[in-house]
Amino acid sequence: MIVALLEALKGDPDLLDRLTQHDYGAYHSADFHVSKWQEQWRQGRDLWRLKVWNLEDKGLRYRVVYAFMPQKQRYHVLAIAPREFDYDSNHPLSQRILRAYQAL
């Protein structure tokens, strides 16, 4: 389901644009919800979180963590994280994501 959504986004410039609109899709107003990774955003990192409502409704609670590179107009998926992931900078998954971001 996540791969299918990513493929659909890839082919739709309007939906791709939504991936950088904080709080797009809140309260099931679209197929997915977008939010900034606030702590990282405040530190100048263009990191985002995508929640797929269809999966949430089925009990599959994952988040797609991605980066947007405006210079190249590219999105990079950096992790598929369980909902329980708390985005703490010291968490091993956060550390892996931040290393991947730095390598972009």
C-alpha angles and dihedrals in degrees: 000000000000092000091049091052092048090051091050091050091050090060098045118067092191093055091044088056089056090063089078098045108100112230094009109158096018116165094017092297089138137014091272141021123229127199138166119248087243100200092050093040090058088054092055098261116134096221125150142181126221122199118192109214095202090059093044090054090054093050094254099128111186135139127214109220113201144164128225119213105198094188090063098025088234134141122209122197106219102174147354102220132188115249090248090067104114100199092237107164091227095054112111091237091051089050091051091048092049092050090050090048091051090051093057 
